[in-house]
Amino acid sequence: MKNILKKTFVIVALLFFVFGCGVDMEELNTNPDGITSATPNVLATKLILDITRDDIGRTKGFMQPFMHDKYIAWSEFAQDLQYNNIGRTDFSELTRLIEAKKMVEGLEGFPEGTANSYKALAHFIRAYNYFKLTMKVGDVPYNEALKGEDEGLFTPVYDTQKTVIMGVLDELDMADQLFSNGASFDGDMIYGGDPVKWRKMVNSFQLKVLINLHKKTGDTDVRVVERFNQIVTSRPIFSSNADNFSLVYKNAAGQYYPFNEEGNPHSIYPMVSSELTDRLKNLGDYRLFYYAAPSSVQIGNGYTESDYEAYVGVNPAMEYGQTLDIFSSNDFSAINDRYLELPQGEPVYLLSYAQVQFILAEAAVRGWISNTAETNYENGIKASMSLVAENTPDNATYHHGRIMDATYIDNYYSTTPLVQLGGTTEEQIEQIITQKFLSGYLQSPNTAFFDNRRTGYPDFEVNPVTNLNIPSDKFPVRWMYPTSELESNTANVLAAISSQYSGNDDTNGVMWILQ
């Protein structure tokens, strides 16, 4: 923690060497030396890019969380994340929160509405990063964090996960209130500084936080169901794919899709997972033909590119030697060429309208809201298919003759009994989470892991022979605390480990949110 806080002062001072003065990403790339101070709009750009472009990563770094989410097997060599060795995290996200504070401190003289929007963005950035961090480890510093510059406090006490989560929810409420009284602001490449769109985002994100608290509905302090209901009935949330919180890529230097083949030495290594392909095949889902490429071996065996049998997923839990043999044989499905060949690829979202529809469907099935679960569930499937179709050129190389046009998308649910929502509450939860998984291919990193962790769905295979977690018959459920905290904030991190995990900082400790 101490090292992070010290480094922050240098980072803020150097911001103007890294980011341009406008909100347009092309200008950010072509005019890196065009500013002379870290003004609120520049800090806003930096903070938004931190949680989108930088967290999404590029080339192999882009693919790594999708190995963890069981969408991808990797052929280059055995990958820790594919085999469930998640190790330690870091607290680098907290650096951003000091930058958010400085953004607010620089608002003197701004019109009230514009200032409200920047303040709202700061609350969202705090909530987003604290939620991400606490979901990984459990307890984290919150009330005493970020006081090194002002108070010389470099060893903050850890707050309980419950305290942190309640702080996250309160900050999202504040963000909504401020954006409701906000005005357009500069520095935003996602929503163009539109406070109305940002209100939808912060409220939709709060729904995501709350669904992850489904085991805490009995906690009267957190008020999970009450909060969820209040948002659904009285606040704006995502209403179409146009609301997705996503980074849009371009055919311009420095703005290519993060796994584009240009300058990508890892483009040959991804193999589409059977956890994805088998489910798509079973449901007769055309997204298979947009996500993957056919096996050249199966094409040689007489199947066509529009045959389901031509698509061969690779079990991500199998031994690496077997994976390598399959890679050498060419009898597998690689990722679809559109991810490699199209400079713009497709927008990569961190939260989507489809995800929100699945969250609403799950909440309805759990009895939290009066929505019709089936309507939200079907809307989520349609939104996912539409997003894929709209970002894929009408080229047989990319859809392999199985075109998801409006007629197919509109009729898929009604004509596919296996996908229709039904059965017990638990069976419906499994269907919803499975469709959420199918919608999230190469999108929203770690969402599938967190959904599997809290619900058990999708029911991924655990192979004790290859699983690097200990014990080998279980998936890990958390990251361990950073080495830097053990070295510089020893007493406080050890106290947190003791109170949560009986002194064992391992990957199997069950944090409060999962109890």
C-alpha positions in Angstrom: 0.0 0.0 0.0 2.8 2.5 0.9 4.6 1.9 -2.3 1.5 2.3 -4.4 0.7 5.6 -2.7 4.2 7.0 -3.3 4.2 6.0 -6.9 0.9 7.7 -7.5 2.4 11.2 -7.1 4.8 10.4 -10.0 2.0 9.0 -12.1 -0.2 12.0 -11.8 2.7 14.3 -12.6 3.4 12.4 -15.8 -0.2 12.1 -17.0 0.1 14.8 -19.6 3.0 12.9 -21.3 0.7 9.9 -21.7 -2.8 11.3 -22.6 -3.9 13.9 -25.1 -6.2 16.7 -24.3 -9.4 15.6 -26.1 -11.9 12.8 -25.6 -11.4 11.3 -29.1 -9.2 8.3 -29.0 -7.5 9.2 -32.3 -6.4 12.5 -30.8 -5.2 10.7 -27.7 -2.9 8.7 -29.9 -1.8 11.4 -32.3 -1.3 14.3 -29.8 0.3 12.8 -26.7 2.1 16.0 -25.7 -0.8 18.5 -26.2 -1.5 19.3 -22.5 0.3 21.0 -19.8 -1.6 20.0 -16.6 -3.7 17.1 -15.3 -7.1 18.8 -15.7 -10.4 17.1 -14.7 -11.2 16.1 -18.3 -7.7 14.5 -18.8 -8.0 12.7 -15.5 -11.5 11.5 -16.5 -10.1 10.1 -19.7 -7.3 8.4 -17.8 -9.6 6.9 -15.3 -12.1 5.6 -17.9 -9.3 4.1 -20.0 -7.8 2.5 -16.9 -10.9 0.3 -16.4 -11.5 -0.3 -20.1 -8.5 -0.3 -22.4 -5.9 -1.1 -19.7 -7.8 -3.7 -17.8 -9.0 -5.4 -20.9 -5.4 -5.9 -22.1 -4.0 -6.9 -25.4 -2.9 -10.0 -27.3 -2.2 -12.8 -24.8 -3.1 -10.6 -21.9 -6.5 -10.1 -23.4 -7.0 -13.9 -23.7 -5.8 -14.8 -20.2 -9.0 -14.1 -18.2 -11.0 -16.0 -20.8 -8.9 -19.1 -20.1 -9.9 -18.6 -16.4 -13.6 -18.2 -17.6 -13.3 -21.5 -19.5 -13.9 -20.0 -23.0 -10.4 -20.7 -24.3 -7.8 -23.4 -24.1 -4.2 -22.3 -24.9 -1.8 -24.3 -27.0 1.5 -22.4 -26.6 2.3 -24.0 -23.2 0.3 -24.9 -20.1 -1.3 -21.8 -18.6 -1.8 -21.2 -14.9 -5.2 -19.5 -15.3 -6.5 -22.3 -17.6 -5.6 -24.8 -14.9 -6.9 -22.7 -12.0 -3.7 -21.4 -10.4 -4.8 -17.8 -9.8 -2.2 -16.9 -7.1 -1.8 -13.4 -5.7 -3.4 -10.1 -6.9 -2.2 -6.6 -6.4 -3.7 -3.3 -5.1 -2.8 -1.2 -8.2 -6.4 -0.2 -8.6 -6.1 2.0 -5.6 -3.7 4.3 -7.5 -6.7 5.3 -9.6 -8.7 6.4 -6.6 -6.1 9.1 -5.8 -6.4 10.3 -9.4 -10.2 10.4 -8.9 -9.7 12.5 -5.8 -7.5 14.9 -7.8 -10.1 15.1 -10.5 -12.6 16.4 -8.0 -10.1 18.8 -6.4 -9.5 20.4 -9.8 -13.2 21.5 -10.2 -13.0 25.0 -8.8 -14.7 27.4 -11.2 -16.6 24.7 -13.1 -20.3 25.1 -13.6 -22.3 23.2 -11.0 -23.8 20.7 -13.4 -20.5 19.8 -15.0 -18.8 19.6 -11.6 -21.6 17.2 -10.4 -20.9 14.9 -13.3 -17.1 14.7 -12.6 -17.9 14.1 -8.9 -20.3 11.3 -9.9 -17.7 9.8 -12.1 -15.3 9.8 -9.2 -17.8 8.0 -7.0 -18.3 5.4 -9.8 -14.6 4.9 -10.3 -14.2 4.3 -6.5 -17.1 1.9 -6.4 -16.0 0.0 -9.5 -12.4 -0.5 -8.3 -13.3 -1.4 -4.7 -15.9 -3.9 -5.9 -13.4 -5.5 -8.2 -10.8 -5.7 -5.5 -13.0 -7.0 -2.7 -14.5 -9.6 -5.0 -11.0 -11.0 -5.4 -9.7 -11.1 -1.9 -12.4 -10.2 0.7 -11.6 -7.5 3.3 -9.6 -4.5 2.0 -8.6 -1.1 3.3 -11.5 1.3 2.7 -12.1 4.0 5.4 -8.4 4.6 6.1 -7.2 4.0 2.5 -5.7 6.8 0.4 -4.7 9.0 3.3 -0.9 8.8 2.7 -0.6 12.2 1.0 -2.9 14.2 3.3 -2.3 12.4 6.7 0.8 10.3 6.2 -1.2 7.1 6.9 0.5 4.4 4.8 -0.6 1.4 6.7 -4.4 1.5 6.7 -6.6 -0.9 8.7 -8.6 -3.4 6.6 -12.4 -3.0 6.6 -14.7 -6.0 6.5 -16.1 -7.0 3.1 -19.5 -6.1 4.4 -18.3 -2.5 5.2 -16.7 -2.2 1.8 -19.7 -3.5 -0.1 -22.0 -1.1 1.7 -19.6 1.7 0.9 -19.7 0.6 -2.8 -23.5 0.7 -2.8 -23.6 4.1 -1.1 -21.1 5.5 -3.6 -23.2 4.2 -6.5 -26.2 5.9 -5.0 -24.3 9.1 -4.8 -23.1 8.8 -8.4 -26.7 8.4 -9.5 -27.9 11.4 -7.6 -25.0 13.6 -8.9 -25.5 12.5 -12.5 -29.2 13.2 -12.2 -28.2 16.8 -11.5 -25.2 16.8 -13.8 -24.4 18.2 -17.2 -22.3 17.1 -20.1 -18.6 16.7 -19.3 -15.4 16.3 -21.3 -12.9 13.4 -21.3 -15.4 10.5 -21.8 -14.9 8.3 -24.8 -17.6 5.8 -23.8 -20.8 7.9 -23.5 -19.6 11.3 -24.8 -20.0 12.8 -21.3 -23.8 12.2 -21.3 -25.0 12.1 -17.7 -28.2 10.4 -18.7 -26.3 7.4 -20.1 -24.0 7.4 -17.1 -27.0 7.2 -14.8 -28.0 4.1 -16.6 -24.6 2.7 -16.2 -24.1 3.3 -12.4 -27.6 1.9 -11.7 -27.1 -1.1 -13.9 -23.7 -1.7 -12.3 -25.4 -1.6 -8.8 -27.7 -4.4 -10.0 -24.6 -6.4 -10.8 -23.2 -5.8 -7.3 -26.5 -6.7 -5.7 -27.0 -10.0 -7.6 -23.6 -11.0 -6.3 -25.1 -10.6 -2.8 -27.8 -13.2 -3.3 -26.7 -15.0 -0.2 -27.1 -11.9 1.9 -30.8 -11.1 1.4 -31.3 -11.7 5.2 -28.9 -9.0 6.2 -31.0 -6.0 7.3 -28.1 -3.6 7.0 -27.4 -4.3 3.4 -31.1 -4.4 2.3 -30.3 -6.3 -0.9 -33.8 -6.9 -2.2 -35.1 -3.4 -1.1 -32.2 -1.7 -3.0 -32.7 -3.9 -6.1 -36.4 -3.2 -6.2 -35.9 0.6 -5.8 -33.5 0.7 -8.7 -35.7 -1.4 -11.0 -38.9 0.5 -10.2 -37.6 4.1 -10.0 -34.2 4.6 -11.8 -33.0 4.4 -15.3 -31.1 1.3 -16.3 -29.8 -0.2 -19.6 -32.6 -0.4 -22.1 -30.7 -1.6 -25.3 -27.3 -2.6 -26.6 -26.7 1.1 -27.2 -26.2 1.5 -23.5 -23.5 -1.1 -23.2 -20.4 0.0 -21.2 -18.0 -0.9 -23.9 -14.8 0.3 -25.6 -15.3 0.7 -29.4 -12.2 -0.1 -31.6 -11.3 1.5 -34.9 -9.1 0.9 -38.0 -6.5 3.3 -36.7 -3.1 3.0 -35.2 -3.2 2.1 -31.5 -7.0 1.5 -31.7 -7.3 -2.0 -33.1 -9.3 -4.7 -31.4 -7.0 -6.2 -28.7 -6.5 -9.6 -30.3 -6.1 -8.3 -33.9 -3.5 -10.2 -35.8 -1.4 -7.1 -36.4 1.6 -7.3 -34.2 0.1 -10.2 -32.3 2.6 -13.2 -32.0 0.0 -15.1 -30.0 -2.8 -15.2 -32.6 -2.4 -18.9 -33.5 -2.6 -20.3 -29.9 -6.3 -19.9 -28.8 -8.5 -23.0 -29.1 -12.2 -22.6 -28.4 -13.3 -24.5 -25.3 -15.7 -27.4 -25.5 -17.4 -25.8 -22.4 -18.7 -23.3 -24.9 -19.0 -25.2 -28.2 -20.8 -28.2 -26.7 -23.5 -26.0 -25.1 -24.0 -24.0 -28.3 -24.3 -27.2 -30.3 -26.8 -28.7 -27.9 -29.0 -25.6 -28.1 -28.7 -25.2 -31.9 -27.3 -21.8 -31.4 -25.9 -19.9 -34.4 -23.5 -18.0 -32.2 -21.2 -21.0 -32.6 -20.5 -20.0 -36.2 -19.7 -16.4 -35.3 -17.5 -17.3 -32.3 -15.4 -20.2 -33.8 -13.8 -21.5 -36.9 -14.5 -25.0 -38.2 -11.9 -27.8 -37.8 -9.9 -28.2 -41.0 -9.9 -31.9 -40.3 -13.6 -32.1 -40.1 -14.0 -30.1 -43.3 -11.6 -32.7 -44.9 -13.9 -35.4 -43.6 -16.8 -34.0 -45.6 -18.5 -31.6 -43.3 -19.3 -28.1 -44.5 -18.5 -24.9 -42.6 -22.3 -24.6 -41.8 -22.4 -28.1 -40.1 -22.4 -28.1 -36.3 -20.2 -31.3 -36.5 -17.4 -29.3 -38.2 -16.8 -27.4 -34.9 -14.6 -29.2 -32.3 -14.1 -27.7 -28.9 -11.1 -28.5 -26.7 -11.6 -29.5 -23.1 -9.7 -26.9 -21.1 -9.3 -29.3 -18.2 -7.5 -32.0 -20.2 -3.8 -32.6 -19.7 -1.6 -30.1 -21.7 0.1 -32.9 -23.6 -3.3 -34.0 -25.0 -4.1 -30.4 -25.9 -0.8 -30.1 -27.7 -1.5 -33.3 -29.7 -4.9 -31.9 -30.8 -3.3 -28.6 -31.8 -0.7 -30.5 -33.9 -3.5 -32.5 -35.5 -5.5 -29.4 -36.5 -8.7 -31.1 -35.4 -10.0 -28.2 -33.3 -11.9 -25.0 -33.6 -9.8 -21.8 -33.5 -11.4 -18.5 -32.7 -13.4 -16.9 -35.6 -11.2 -15.1 -38.2 -13.2 -11.9 -37.5 -11.4 -11.4 -34.2 -8.1 -11.5 -36.0 -8.8 -9.9 -39.3 -11.1 -7.0 -38.6 -9.2 -4.0 -37.1 -12.4 -2.9 -35.2 -13.3 -6.5 -34.1 -16.3 -5.9 -31.9 -16.8 -3.6 -28.9 -15.6 -5.2 -25.7 -18.0 -4.5 -22.9 -17.6 -4.6 -19.1 -21.3 -4.5 -18.6 -24.0 -5.1 -21.2 -27.7 -4.8 -21.7 -27.9 -8.6 -22.2 -26.1 -9.1 -18.8 -28.5 -6.7 -17.1 -31.5 -8.7 -18.6 -30.1 -11.9 -17.2 -29.5 -10.2 -13.8 -33.2 -9.1 -13.9 -34.3 -12.6 -14.9 -32.3 -14.2 -12.0 -33.8 -11.6 -9.5 -37.3 -12.4 -10.8 -36.8 -16.1 -10.4 -35.5 -15.5 -6.8 -38.6 -13.5 -6.1 -36.9 -10.2 -5.6 -38.9 -8.3 -8.3 -42.2 -8.7 -10.0 -40.7 -8.8 -13.5 -41.5 -11.8 -15.8 -38.3 -13.7 -15.6 -38.9 -15.4 -19.0 -39.2 -12.0 -20.8 -35.9 -10.7 -19.4 -34.2 -14.0 -20.1 -35.4 -14.0 -23.7 -34.5 -10.4 -24.1 -31.0 -11.2 -22.9 -30.5 -13.9 -25.5 -31.8 -11.7 -28.3 -29.6 -8.8 -27.2 -26.5 -11.0 -27.2 -27.3 -12.4 -30.6 -28.0 -9.0 -32.0 -24.7 -7.5 -30.7 -22.7 -10.3 -32.4 -24.6 -10.1 -35.7 -24.4 -6.3 -35.8 -20.7 -6.3 -35.4 -20.0 -9.0 -38.0 -19.8 -8.2 -41.8 -22.0 -10.3 -44.1 -19.0 -12.5 -45.1 -19.2 -16.3 -45.1 -15.7 -16.4 -43.6 -17.2 -14.9 -40.4 -20.7 -16.5 -40.2 -20.1 -19.6 -42.2 -23.5 -19.5 -43.9 -25.5 -19.5 -40.6 -26.7 -15.9 -40.7 -28.3 -14.5 -37.5 -30.7 -12.2 -39.2 -33.7 -10.5 -37.5 -36.0 -13.4 -38.2 -33.6 -16.0 -36.8 -33.0 -13.9 -33.6 -36.8 -13.2 -33.1 -37.8 -16.8 -33.6 -34.9 -18.7 -31.9 -36.4 -18.8 -28.4 -39.9 -19.8 -29.4 -38.6 -22.5 -31.7 -36.0 -24.0 -29.4 -37.6 -25.9 -26.5 -34.3 -26.7 -24.8 -33.5 -23.1 -24.3 -37.0 -22.1 -23.0 -37.0 -21.2 -19.3 -38.7 -23.7 -17.1 -38.4 -26.3 -14.3 -37.5 -25.7 -10.7 -36.1 -22.4 -9.4 -32.6 -24.0 -9.4 -33.0 -25.3 -12.9 -34.1 -21.8 -14.1 -31.1 -20.2 -12.4 -28.8 -22.7 -14.2 -30.5 -21.8 -17.5 -30.0 -18.1 -16.9 -26.4 -18.3 -15.9 -25.7 -20.6 -18.8 -27.1 -18.1 -21.2 -25.1 -15.4 -19.5 -22.0 -17.5 -20.1 -22.9 -18.1 -23.7 -23.4 -14.3 -24.2 -20.0 -13.4 -22.7 -17.5 -15.0 -25.1 -14.4 -12.7 -25.2 -16.4 -10.1 -23.2 -16.6 -8.9 -19.6 -13.5 -10.7 -18.1 -13.9 -12.8 -15.0 -17.8 -12.6 -15.0 -18.1 -16.3 -15.8 -15.7 -17.2 -13.0 -17.6 -15.1 -10.4 -21.0 -16.5 -11.6 -19.7 -20.0 -11.3 -18.2 -19.2 -7.9 -21.5 -18.0 -6.4 -24.0 -20.3 -8.2 -22.0 -23.4 -9.3 -23.1 -22.6 -12.9 -22.1 -23.3 -15.6 -21.1 -26.7 -14.2 -17.5 -26.7 -15.4 -15.4 -29.8 -15.3 -12.8 -30.1 -12.5 -10.0 -32.5 -13.4 -7.9 -33.5 -10.3 -5.1 -34.5 -12.7 -4.6 -31.1 -14.2 -6.2 -28.7 -11.6 -3.4 -26.7 -10.0 -5.5 -25.6 -7.1 -5.0 -27.4 -3.8 -7.2 -29.4 -3.1 -7.2 -30.5 -6.7 -10.9 -31.5 -6.7 -12.1 -27.9 -6.1 -11.9 -24.6 -8.0 -10.2 -21.7 -6.2 -12.6 -19.1 -4.9 -10.3 -16.1 -4.2 -6.9 -14.5 -4.9 -4.3 -14.2 -2.2 -3.3 -10.8 -0.8 -0.4 -9.0 -2.5 3.2 -9.6 -1.4 3.6 -5.8 -1.1 0.9 -5.7 1.6 2.5 -8.6 3.5 5.8 -6.7 3.5 4.6 -3.1 4.2 1.2 -3.4 5.9 2.0 -6.6 7.7 0.0 -6.3 10.9 -3.2 -5.1 9.2 -3.2 -7.7 6.4 -2.5 -10.5 8.8 -5.4 -9.3 11.0 -7.7 -9.5 8.0 -6.4 -12.9 7.1 -7.0 -14.1 10.6 -10.5 -12.7 11.0 -11.7 -14.1 7.6 -9.7 -17.2 6.9 -8.4 -18.5 10.3 -4.9 -17.2 9.4 -4.7 -19.1 6.0 -4.2 -16.8 3.1 -4.9 -19.4 0.4 -7.2 -19.6 -2.6 -9.9 -21.6 -0.8 -11.0 -19.2 1.9 -14.8 -18.4 1.7 -15.3 -14.7 1.9 -18.3 -13.0 3.5 -20.1 -12.5 0.2 -20.1 -16.3 -0.4 -21.3 -17.4 3.1 
